């Protein structure tokens, strides 16, 4: 029975991060494609809600998995101190902000993004997982580029936009920085 438990523990430990890694890959890959066809903020609000709820869900799943396994795996990134400094400074800046409530919502969004960074560093500990994550970024960037080109050349208007081509974000050409950042991952 002891050998069986040790074997089960070794197999569970070896397979442990895969479901969370796949959830992280899906979360990152689908983020640019979240939009709403109704309301005044058709892209930013749905994407912000997606990021915040998705980050909270991933962190909760990671915590529950760690409690179930009686241990957490958290590797701190080299960017921890700059990101932490940014979060602390942005929280402190709410003290003199004209509208601290609005700034607080933005701060929560940045905290969600920082938690996704920490989870990415903690979960992506193998080249296979890194390849999956980079592939998801590349495919989503290519998808955003295809949507933007279809809007520009073929008048594709199913996704709401302020001025075409806006791809999956409402303002014109705001998708370009994401596409430029995501495309080198395919090389």
N, C-alpha and C positions, 0 to 999 in steps of 0.2 A: 504494500500500500504506500510505503514511503517513496519508493521509486516512481510510482504512478503520480504522486503529488509533485515530486520534483520535476518530472517530465511535463506535467500539466503547467506548472509554474513557468518552466523555461519556454514552452510553446506560447503561453499566454503573454509572457514578456516580449517574445519575439514578434508577436502579431499585434501587440497592444496599440501602437500608434496608428496602424493603418486606417482604421475607420475614422479616426479624428483627422488624419491627414487627408483622406478623401473628402471629408466634410469641409475642411479648410480649402482644398483645391476647388471644390464646387462653389464655395462661398466667394472666393476671389475671382474665379472665372465668370460667374454670373453677375457680379456687382454692376458692371457698366450697362447691363441690359434691363435694369429695373427702371420703370417709368410708369406714369399714370396718364391716361388720356383725358382726365378731368381735373379741373382746378386751375389755379393760376400758376402753381409751381409744379410743372409736369415732370421735371427731372430731378432737381436737387432734393426736394422733400422726400420723395419715395426712395431715392438712393441713400439719403441720410438715415432714414428709418431702417432700411435694409442693413446698412453697415452697423448701426447701433444694436439692433435686435440680433443680428447674426453674430456679432462679436460677443454679446452677452450669452447667447446660446452656446457658442463654442467654448467660452470660458467655463460656463456651467457644466458642459459635457466633460471638459478636461478635469474640472474639480471632482465631479462625481466618479470619473474613471480613476483618478488618483486615490480617492477615498476607498473605492472598491479594491484597488490594488495595494492599499496601505503604503503608498509612496507617490511622490510627485517627481516629474522630471522637468526641471526648469534650468535651462542654460541661459545665462544673461548675455545679451548681445553687446558688441562693442559700442553700439549707439545708445546704450542704456542711459548714460549720464547726460548726453545732450538732449535726448528725448525727455528725460525726467526734468531737466532744467527748463526746457520749453514748457512743459506742463505746469510746473510750479510758477514760472514767470507769468504765464497766461492766466493762471488762477489768481495770482497776486494783482494782476492788472485789472481784474474785475472790481477791485476796491475803488478805483478812480474812474471807472467806466460810466458813461451817461446812462446806459441801460444794462445793468449787471445781469438781469434775467436772460436777455438775448445772448449775451456773452457766455453765460453759463451753459446754454444749450450747445453752443459751439465748442465749449470746453469739454463737455461730455462726449461730443463727437470725436474730438482729438484723443480723449482717453480710450474710446472704443478702438480707434486706429492703433494706439500704442499697445493695447492688449492683443490685437491681432499680430503686431510685430513680435511681441513676446511669445505668443503661441507658435508663430512660424518658426522662430529660433528654437523653441523647445521641441516641436514635433518633427521638423524637417531635419533629421539627423543622418540621413542616408542620401546618396546621390540619386537613387531612384525616386525618392520623394521630392527632391529638389527639381529633378527633371519634370516630374508631373506638374509641380507648381509653376515652373517657368513655361511649360507647354500651355497651361491654362491661361497664363497671362498673354502669351503670344496669340493664341486662338481668339481670345476675347478682343485683343487689339486689332487683329485682322477682321473680326466681325464688325467692330465699330467702324473700321475703315471702309469696309464693303457697304455698310449702311449709309455712311456719309457720301460715298461715291454714287450710290443709287439715288440718293436725294438730289445730288447736284446734276447728274446726267440724265436721269430718267424720271425725275419729279416724284420719287417715292415719298409719300406724305402720310403713311399710316402711323408713324411715330411722330408725335407732336414736336414742333420746333418753332422758335421765334422767327428765324430767318434761315432758309436752307443754305448750305448744308450744315446741320447741327448734329448729325448722327444720333446718339442716344442722350445727349444733353441739349437743353433748349437753346442757349445762345450760339450764334454762328461761330464756328471754328474753335470752340472750347474743347472739342474732342481731340484736336490735333496734339496737345501735349501728352495725353494718355497714349495715343497711337504711337507717337515718337518714342515714348518711354518703353512701351510694350514690345515693339517690333524687334529690337536687337536680341531678345530672348530666343527668337527663332533661328538665329544664325549659329 
